[in-house]
Amino acid sequence: MAADVLTVCKSVFAWCAENGHVKASPAAALRPRTLIGKKVVRQRVLTDAEIKAFWHAAERLGYPYGRMYQLLLLTGTYPPIQSNQIVL
């Protein structure tokens, strides 16, 4: 996950540099393996009870954060899903 976030950040900063919003990308020299380390495959998954508790806690948060956390839970599957696969 951290490597994916770094990839997105590097892309955003590269776009900003190309379009004159910043002089140079501060993330250009960052290397995922050096900064984050080797990618580790997760072994643990949430239980049904944990998913239910998370869902209800997100409902109590209300709009907009509750819905955001629910969407993150729904899309946090592996393998990653595409935005066109989400049915709302």
C-alpha positions as CSV (number, residue, x, y, z in Angstrom):
1,M,0.0,0.0,0.0
2,A,2.8,2.4,0.9
3,A,4.5,1.8,-2.5
4,D,1.2,2.5,-4.3
5,V,0.8,5.8,-2.3
6,L,4.3,6.8,-3.2
7,T,3.7,6.0,-6.9
8,V,0.6,8.3,-6.9
9,C,2.5,11.1,-5.1
10,K,5.4,10.8,-7.5
11,S,2.9,11.1,-10.4
12,V,1.2,14.1,-9.0
13,F,4.5,15.9,-8.3
14,A,5.8,15.0,-11.8
15,W,2.6,16.5,-13.3
16,C,3.0,19.6,-11.1
17,A,6.6,20.0,-12.3
18,E,5.7,19.5,-16.0
19,N,2.9,22.1,-15.7
20,G,5.0,24.7,-13.9
21,H,3.4,24.5,-10.5
22,V,6.7,23.5,-8.8
23,K,10.2,23.9,-10.1
24,A,11.1,20.2,-9.7
25,S,9.4,17.2,-8.2
26,P,10.5,16.7,-4.6
27,A,9.7,13.0,-5.0
28,A,11.7,12.4,-8.1
29,A,14.7,10.9,-6.3
30,L,12.7,8.7,-4.0
31,R,13.0,4.9,-4.5
32,P,10.2,2.7,-3.1
33,R,12.4,-0.2,-2.1
34,T,15.0,2.1,-0.3
35,L,12.3,4.3,1.4
36,I,9.7,1.7,2.2
37,G,11.4,-1.7,1.9
38,K,10.3,-4.9,0.2
39,K,6.6,-5.3,-0.4
40,V,5.0,-7.7,2.1
41,V,2.0,-9.8,1.2
42,R,-0.6,-9.6,4.0
43,Q,-1.7,-12.7,5.7
44,R,-4.5,-11.4,7.9
45,V,-8.0,-10.4,6.8
46,L,-10.8,-8.8,8.7
47,T,-13.3,-11.2,10.3
48,D,-17.0,-10.8,9.5
49,A,-17.6,-9.3,13.0
50,E,-14.8,-6.8,12.5
51,I,-16.3,-5.8,9.1
52,K,-19.7,-5.4,10.7
53,A,-18.3,-3.3,13.6
54,F,-16.3,-1.1,11.1
55,W,-19.4,-0.6,8.9
56,H,-21.6,0.5,11.9
57,A,-18.9,2.8,13.3
58,A,-18.6,4.4,9.9
59,E,-22.4,4.9,9.8
60,R,-22.2,6.7,13.2
61,L,-19.6,9.1,11.7
62,G,-22.1,10.4,9.2
63,Y,-21.6,12.3,6.0
64,P,-19.0,12.7,4.5
65,Y,-16.4,10.7,6.4
66,G,-18.6,7.7,7.2
67,R,-19.5,7.1,3.6
68,M,-15.8,7.6,2.7
69,Y,-14.7,4.9,5.1
70,Q,-17.4,2.5,3.9
71,L,-16.2,3.1,0.3
72,L,-12.6,2.4,1.4
73,L,-13.7,-0.8,3.1
74,L,-15.6,-1.9,0.0
75,T,-12.7,-1.1,-2.4
76,G,-9.9,-2.4,-0.2
77,T,-10.0,-5.8,-1.7
78,Y,-7.2,-7.8,-3.3
79,P,-6.8,-8.0,-6.2
80,P,-7.4,-4.3,-6.7
81,I,-10.6,-3.4,-8.4
82,Q,-11.2,-0.8,-11.0
83,S,-13.5,2.2,-10.5
84,N,-15.8,0.9,-13.2
85,Q,-16.4,-2.3,-11.1
86,I,-17.9,-0.3,-8.2
87,V,-21.7,-0.5,-8.2
88,L,-23.3,2.2,-6.1
